[in-house]
Amino acid sequence: MTTETAPRRAFETARRDRWWLPPLASGLGLAAFGVYAFVAAALGGDYHYTGGGADYLSPLYSPDLAAWGLDVPFSTAFLVLWVPLGFRATCYYYRKAYYRAYFLSPPACAVAPPRRGRYRGEAALPYVLMNAHRYFLLPATIVLGFLWYDAGRAFVFDGALGVGVGSLVLLANAVLLSLFTFGCNSFRHLVGGRLDCFTCSARARARHKLWRGVGVLNGRHMEWAWISLLWVALADVYVRLAAGGVFDDPRII
């Protein structure tokens, strides 16, 4: 004997908290960054600060393909920006965030979605495209390497070592993006996946130790995702304002 339960109405829930605040905040935050990144890339302009012998490059334009001589009828930022944005868009945390905020699938835990149907997970379009996350890891790591190069270059002023506020801003940007990138589940699987035994060999023990270290970063993946996302925008704003002459980059050393 089976009992059928009538479909629940959209957004029906027994929850009494403000469950709609997290998906609303996530949706607004992701949309704001997406619009900002697109506009900043399309505008081009002052994304490279060289005042006082400094060499600061906005992270949205790294690597600077225009400086390499590439001439295209649009902003070269678009030739690179798809890599970090694709990596983030397919990230397991961000998938949860925008599935709830934009697709309402479901809006929140224990909250009925607007439509009910056969659950297929990520086996059908467009959700199956999310499985490309693992393939974005390598190009995202390459872009991250250029950001570390930019951070190191930001400590050189006319051939001499120094420290400016912009140096620290770009260094923090590289660190935060590294915490986000190397805390992702794809990297965690890469270093510790497909092992039947963690103690059977020195190589397996080394991979297990690395896997546990990545797990520490993964435990705060949500925090790194949001902090690094916000810092990329702040770093771009800082470089643009300094390059536009709004202020001179304060030199610490």
VEXLO-497667 format. One line per 4 residues: number of its first residue (from 1); their letters; for each residue x, y, z of C-alpha. Coordinates in Angstrom, 1 decimal. Example, Ala and Ser with C-alpha at 12.3 -4.5 7.8 and 13.67 -1.06 7.14 Angstrom:
<rs>
1 = AS = 12.3,-4.5,7.8  13.7,-1.1,7.1
</rs>
This chain:
<rs>
1 = MTTE = 0.0,0.0,0.0  1.4,3.4,-1.0  0.3,6.9,-0.2  0.7,9.7,-2.7
5 = TAPR = 1.5,13.1,-1.4  0.0,16.1,-3.2  2.5,18.4,-4.8  3.4,21.3,-2.6
9 = RAFE = 2.7,24.8,-3.7  5.6,27.0,-4.9  7.7,28.3,-2.0  5.7,26.4,0.5
13 = TARR = 7.7,25.6,3.6  7.5,25.1,7.3  10.5,27.3,7.9  10.0,30.5,10.0
17 = DRWW = 13.4,32.1,9.3  14.1,34.6,6.5  15.2,31.8,4.2  15.0,34.1,1.1
21 = LPPL = 17.8,36.4,2.3  20.8,34.2,1.3  19.6,33.5,-2.3  18.6,37.1,-2.7
25 = ASGL = 22.0,38.3,-1.5  23.8,35.7,-3.6  21.8,36.7,-6.7  22.5,40.4,-6.3
29 = GLAA = 26.1,39.9,-5.5  26.8,37.7,-8.5  24.9,39.9,-10.8  26.7,43.0,-9.6
33 = FGVY = 30.1,41.5,-10.1  29.1,40.1,-13.6  27.9,43.6,-14.7  31.0,45.3,-13.3
37 = AFVA = 33.4,42.8,-14.9  31.8,43.2,-18.3  31.7,47.0,-18.1  35.3,47.2,-16.8
41 = AALG = 36.5,44.9,-19.6  34.5,46.7,-22.3  35.7,50.2,-21.2  39.4,49.4,-21.2
45 = GDYH = 41.1,52.7,-20.5  43.1,53.1,-17.3  43.9,49.6,-16.2  47.7,50.0,-15.9
49 = YTGG = 49.3,52.3,-13.3  52.9,53.3,-13.8  53.1,56.4,-11.6  56.2,56.8,-9.5
53 = GADY = 58.0,53.9,-11.2  55.3,51.4,-10.2  53.9,48.7,-12.5  50.4,47.8,-11.4
57 = LSPL = 48.1,45.8,-13.7  44.4,45.3,-13.1  43.6,41.6,-12.5  40.8,41.8,-15.0
61 = YSPD = 43.4,42.4,-17.8  46.0,39.9,-16.7  47.9,38.8,-18.8  48.0,42.1,-20.7
65 = LAAW = 47.7,40.8,-24.2  47.6,44.3,-25.7  51.1,44.9,-24.3  52.3,41.8,-26.1
69 = GLDV = 51.3,43.4,-29.4  47.9,41.7,-29.9  45.7,44.0,-31.8  42.0,43.2,-31.9
73 = PFST = 38.9,45.5,-32.5  37.7,44.9,-28.9  39.1,44.8,-25.4  41.7,42.1,-25.0
77 = AFLV = 40.3,41.5,-21.5  37.5,39.4,-23.1  40.1,37.0,-24.4  41.2,36.1,-20.9
81 = LWVP = 38.2,36.9,-18.7  36.2,33.9,-19.9  38.7,31.6,-18.1  38.2,32.8,-14.5
85 = LGFR = 34.5,33.5,-15.0  34.0,30.0,-16.5  35.9,28.5,-13.6  33.7,30.3,-11.1
89 = ATCY = 30.5,29.8,-13.0  31.0,26.0,-12.9  32.3,25.9,-9.3  30.4,23.7,-7.0
93 = YYRK = 29.7,26.5,-4.5  28.6,29.0,-7.1  26.4,26.4,-8.7  24.5,26.1,-5.4
97 = AYYR = 24.3,29.9,-5.1  22.9,30.6,-8.5  20.7,27.5,-8.8  18.9,28.9,-5.8
101 = AYFL = 19.1,32.6,-6.7  18.2,32.4,-10.4  16.8,29.0,-11.2  15.0,28.5,-7.8
105 = SPPA = 16.0,24.9,-8.0  15.1,24.8,-5.1  15.0,28.4,-3.6  16.4,27.1,-0.3
109 = CAVA = 16.5,23.9,1.8  13.0,22.6,2.6  11.4,25.2,0.3  9.3,24.0,-2.6
113 = PPRR = 10.5,25.1,-6.0  8.0,26.8,-8.4  7.9,23.8,-10.7  8.1,20.1,-10.0
117 = GRYR = 9.2,17.4,-12.4  11.4,14.5,-12.8  14.7,15.2,-11.2  17.6,14.7,-13.6
121 = GEAA = 20.4,16.4,-11.7  23.1,17.7,-14.0  22.5,15.0,-16.7  20.7,17.3,-19.1
125 = LPYV = 21.1,20.7,-20.7  22.0,23.3,-19.5  23.1,21.7,-16.2  25.4,19.1,-17.9
129 = LMNA = 27.7,21.9,-18.9  28.6,22.4,-15.2  30.8,19.2,-15.5  33.3,21.3,-17.5
133 = HRYF = 34.6,22.7,-14.1  37.5,20.2,-14.0  38.6,21.4,-17.5  38.6,25.0,-16.4
137 = LLPA = 41.1,24.2,-13.6  44.2,24.1,-15.8  43.6,27.4,-17.7  42.5,29.1,-14.5
141 = TIVL = 45.8,28.0,-12.8  47.7,29.5,-15.7  45.9,32.8,-15.4  46.6,32.6,-11.6
145 = GFLW = 50.3,32.3,-12.4  50.2,35.5,-14.3  48.5,37.2,-11.4  51.3,36.1,-9.1
149 = YDAG = 53.8,37.5,-11.7  51.9,40.8,-11.6  52.0,40.8,-7.8  55.7,40.2,-7.8
153 = RAFV = 56.3,43.0,-10.3  54.2,45.3,-8.2  57.1,45.3,-5.6  59.6,46.7,-8.2
157 = FDGA = 59.9,50.5,-8.7  62.3,51.7,-11.4  64.4,48.5,-10.9  64.5,48.8,-7.1
161 = LGVG = 62.5,46.8,-4.6  59.8,48.7,-2.7  56.3,48.4,-1.2  53.3,50.5,-2.1
165 = VGSL = 49.7,50.1,-1.1  49.0,48.8,-4.6  51.7,46.2,-4.1  49.9,44.8,-1.1
169 = VLLA = 46.5,45.0,-2.9  47.7,42.9,-5.8  49.6,40.5,-3.5  46.4,39.9,-1.4
173 = NAVL = 44.5,39.4,-4.7  46.9,36.6,-5.7  46.8,35.0,-2.3  43.0,35.0,-2.1
177 = LSLF = 42.5,33.6,-5.6  45.0,30.9,-4.7  43.0,29.9,-1.6  39.9,29.8,-3.8
181 = TFGC = 41.4,27.9,-6.7  43.4,25.3,-4.7  40.5,24.7,-2.3  38.1,23.6,-5.1
185 = NSFR = 36.8,20.1,-5.2  38.3,19.4,-8.7  41.8,20.1,-7.3  41.0,18.0,-4.2
189 = HLVG = 40.1,15.1,-6.5  43.1,15.7,-8.7  45.6,15.3,-5.8  43.8,12.6,-3.8
193 = GRLD = 41.3,10.9,-6.1  41.5,7.4,-7.5  43.4,6.0,-4.6  42.3,2.7,-3.0
197 = CFTC = 44.8,3.0,-0.1  46.3,6.1,1.5  49.1,4.2,3.3  50.3,1.6,0.8
201 = SARA = 53.3,3.6,-0.5  55.2,6.8,0.1  53.6,8.4,-2.9  50.1,7.5,-1.6
205 = RARH = 50.9,8.9,1.8  52.2,12.1,0.3  49.1,12.5,-1.8  47.0,11.8,1.3
209 = KLWR = 48.8,14.5,3.2  48.3,17.0,0.3  44.6,15.9,0.0  44.1,16.7,3.7
213 = GVGV = 45.7,20.1,3.2  43.4,20.9,0.3  40.5,19.7,2.4  41.3,22.5,5.0
217 = LNGR = 40.9,25.1,2.3  37.9,23.4,0.9  36.2,23.6,4.3  36.0,27.4,3.8
221 = HMEW = 35.5,27.4,0.1  32.4,29.6,0.4  34.3,32.3,2.2  37.2,32.2,-0.2
225 = AWIS = 34.8,32.3,-3.1  33.1,35.5,-2.0  36.2,37.3,-0.5  38.3,36.6,-3.6
229 = LLWV = 35.5,37.7,-5.9  35.1,41.0,-4.0  38.8,41.6,-3.9  39.3,41.2,-7.7
233 = ALAD = 36.8,44.1,-8.2  38.4,46.2,-5.4  41.9,45.6,-7.0  40.6,46.7,-10.4
237 = VYVR = 39.0,49.8,-8.8  42.2,50.6,-7.0  44.4,50.4,-10.1  41.9,52.4,-12.2
241 = LAAG = 41.6,55.2,-9.7  45.4,55.5,-9.3  45.9,55.3,-13.1  43.2,57.9,-13.6
245 = GVFD = 45.0,60.4,-11.4  42.3,60.3,-8.6  45.1,59.7,-6.1  48.8,58.8,-6.0
249 = DPRI = 49.6,55.3,-4.8  51.0,55.7,-1.3  54.6,54.4,-1.0  55.3,52.5,2.2
253 = I = 58.9,51.7,1.5
</rs>
